[in-house]
Amino acid sequence: MAEARKDLGRQLAERRDMARITQRELARRLSYSRSTVANVEIGRHCAPRKFWQRADREVGATGGLLAAFEQVDALVQALQTQATQARERQRAAKYAPAAPPVSANGCGCGLVVGRWTGRETRALREALRMSLRIFAEHLGVRTSTVSGWEHQRRPAPPSLATQAMLDQALKSADPDTKTRFGLILASTADCTCSVGTDNASGVAYGSTVTPLHGRERTRAAS
């Protein structure tokens, strides 16, 4: 803003010199003090539109000075509007009631996945409205890798790097996506599509998928 005003003042000084009018003489013609004209020319003082209309006529700028002033004035108005809007947003955020974060179990404690399994991975992809291929590209992995994550039957996590990758994908998602993610998980919490026993540990496991993948669920169970 300061540079724009300095440039406008330089234009006035150049036009005045070309017209061979001193600051004192121009000030007299404009009914302003010489110090006001001097301050305007160095960008220290912001004169009103009436000043620039008369100055444009006195130095023979044929509308050039007035047009330059209007550009600077439009910039000032835009900056003031932005500042006002920013203050209003800050005020609204300060006094707005805090909304509890969405959580998969509805407790409002935050949307965090303790351990990613096929159920959570698929829920995230569906919440993002992405196909297997696009979701894989989004994460920077192969499509077969994502498919393997989604169809794993054991609840054990893939790897720490994969867990961190999925954590980041969820963290960077927009609020609507996070809401969908929580709803999808909630809708599949009680859906056990296949149940079996780990031959090595004797621990029962189950694989759950969302209703959007009924056909895939059938193939996985078979």
C-alpha positions in Angstrom: 0.0 0.0 0.0 2.8 2.4 0.9 4.6 1.7 -2.4 1.4 2.3 -4.4 1.0 5.7 -2.7 4.6 6.6 -3.3 4.2 5.7 -7.0 1.1 7.9 -7.2 3.0 10.8 -5.6 5.9 10.4 -8.0 3.5 10.7 -10.9 2.1 13.9 -9.5 5.7 15.3 -9.0 6.6 14.4 -12.6 3.5 15.9 -14.0 4.0 19.1 -12.0 7.6 19.4 -13.2 6.6 18.9 -16.8 4.0 21.7 -16.4 6.7 23.8 -14.7 4.7 24.5 -11.6 6.3 24.7 -8.2 4.9 22.9 -5.2 3.9 26.3 -3.7 2.1 27.4 -6.8 0.2 24.1 -7.1 -0.7 24.3 -3.5 -2.1 27.8 -4.0 -4.2 26.6 -7.0 -5.5 23.6 -5.1 -6.2 25.6 -1.9 -3.9 23.3 0.1 -0.6 24.0 1.9 2.7 23.5 0.3 3.6 20.9 2.9 0.5 18.9 2.0 1.5 18.8 -1.6 5.1 17.8 -0.6 3.8 15.0 1.6 1.5 13.7 -1.1 4.4 13.6 -3.6 6.5 11.4 -1.3 3.5 9.1 -0.4 3.3 10.2 3.2 -0.2 11.8 2.9 -3.3 10.3 1.3 -5.3 13.1 -0.3 -9.0 12.8 -1.1 -10.4 12.4 -4.6 -11.2 16.1 -4.9 -7.5 16.9 -4.5 -6.6 14.6 -7.4 -9.4 15.9 -9.6 -8.1 19.4 -9.3 -4.4 18.4 -9.5 -5.1 16.4 -12.7 -6.6 19.5 -14.3 -3.9 22.0 -13.1 -0.9 19.9 -14.3 -2.7 18.9 -17.6 -2.7 15.1 -16.9 -5.9 14.7 -19.0 -7.3 12.1 -16.5 -4.1 10.2 -16.0 -3.6 11.2 -12.4 -7.2 10.7 -11.5 -7.2 7.2 -13.0 -4.0 6.3 -11.0 -5.6 7.6 -7.8 -8.7 5.5 -8.4 -6.6 2.4 -8.8 -4.9 3.1 -5.5 -8.2 3.9 -3.8 -9.7 0.6 -5.1 -6.8 -1.2 -3.5 -7.3 0.6 -0.2 -11.0 -0.3 -0.2 -10.2 -4.0 -1.0 -7.7 -4.2 1.8 -10.1 -2.6 4.3 -12.8 -5.0 3.3 -10.5 -8.0 3.8 -9.4 -6.7 7.2 -13.0 -6.2 8.3 -14.0 -9.7 7.1 -10.9 -11.2 8.9 -11.9 -9.4 12.2 -15.5 -10.7 11.8 -14.3 -14.2 11.3 -12.1 -14.0 14.3 -14.9 -12.6 16.4 -17.3 -15.3 15.2 -14.8 -18.1 15.9 -14.1 -16.6 19.4 -17.8 -16.7 20.5 -19.0 -19.7 18.5 -19.7 -22.8 20.6 -17.1 -25.5 20.1 -18.4 -28.4 18.2 -17.3 -31.8 19.5 -15.1 -33.7 17.0 -16.7 -36.7 15.1 -15.6 -40.1 16.4 -16.3 -43.5 15.1 -18.0 -44.6 18.3 -19.9 -41.3 18.8 -18.2 -40.4 22.1 -16.9 -37.1 20.8 -13.3 -37.9 21.9 -11.8 -37.3 18.4 -11.5 -39.2 15.2 -8.5 -41.4 15.8 -7.7 -44.9 14.6 -5.8 -47.0 17.2 -4.9 -49.7 14.7 -5.7 -49.8 11.0 -7.2 -53.0 9.6 -9.0 -53.8 6.4 -12.2 -52.4 7.9 -10.8 -48.9 8.7 -8.8 -48.8 5.4 -11.9 -49.5 3.3 -14.0 -47.0 5.3 -11.4 -44.3 4.7 -11.4 -45.0 0.9 -15.2 -44.9 0.7 -15.3 -41.7 2.8 -12.9 -40.1 0.3 -15.2 -41.3 -2.6 -12.2 -43.0 -4.3 -11.8 -46.2 -6.3 -9.0 -48.6 -5.4 -6.8 -47.2 -8.1 -7.3 -43.6 -7.2 -6.9 -44.3 -3.5 -3.7 -46.1 -4.2 -2.4 -43.2 -6.2 -3.5 -40.8 -3.4 -1.3 -42.8 -1.0 1.5 -43.4 -3.4 1.3 -47.2 -3.4 0.2 -50.0 -5.7 -3.5 -50.9 -6.2 -2.8 -54.5 -5.2 -1.3 -53.2 -2.0 -4.5 -51.3 -1.1 -6.6 -54.3 -2.0 -4.5 -56.5 0.2 -5.0 -54.1 3.1 -8.7 -54.0 2.7 -9.1 -57.8 2.5 -6.7 -58.8 5.3 -8.5 -61.0 7.8 -6.2 -60.8 10.7 -6.5 -57.7 12.9 -2.8 -57.2 13.1 -1.5 -54.0 11.5 0.5 -54.1 8.3 3.5 -52.0 9.3 4.3 -48.9 11.2 5.0 -47.0 8.0 1.6 -48.0 6.6 -0.1 -47.1 9.8 1.5 -43.6 9.7 0.5 -43.2 6.0 -3.1 -44.0 6.7 -3.1 -41.7 9.8 -1.8 -38.9 7.7 -4.5 -39.5 5.0 -7.2 -39.3 7.6 -5.7 -36.3 9.3 -5.5 -34.3 6.0 -9.1 -35.2 5.0 -11.7 -32.5 5.0 -14.4 -32.4 7.7 -17.1 -34.0 5.5 -14.8 -36.9 4.7 -14.1 -37.4 8.4 -17.8 -37.4 9.2 -18.5 -40.0 6.5 -15.6 -42.1 7.8 -17.1 -42.1 11.3 -20.5 -43.0 10.0 -19.3 -45.8 7.8 -17.3 -47.3 10.7 -20.4 -47.0 12.9 -22.6 -48.7 10.3 -20.2 -51.7 10.1 -19.3 -52.0 13.7 -21.6 -55.0 14.2 -21.2 -56.5 10.8 -19.1 -59.7 10.9 -18.7 -61.1 7.4 -16.5 -64.0 8.2 -15.3 -65.5 11.4 -12.6 -68.1 12.0 -9.8 -69.0 14.3 -6.1 -68.3 14.0 -4.6 -71.8 13.9 -1.4 -70.6 15.4 -2.8 -68.7 18.4 -6.3 -70.0 18.7 -7.6 -66.4 18.7 -10.8 -65.8 16.8 -10.8 -63.2 14.2 -13.4 -61.5 12.1 -13.4 -59.4 8.9 -15.9 -56.7 8.4 -16.7 -54.7 5.3 -19.1 -51.9 4.6 -22.5 -52.5 3.0 -21.2 -50.8 -0.2 -19.1 -53.9 -0.9 -21.6 -56.7 -0.4 -20.3 -58.6 -3.5 -16.7 -58.3 -2.5 -17.7 -59.5 1.0 -19.3 -62.6 -0.4 -16.1 -63.4 -2.5 -13.9 -62.8 0.6 -16.0 -65.0 2.8 -15.9 -67.8 0.2 
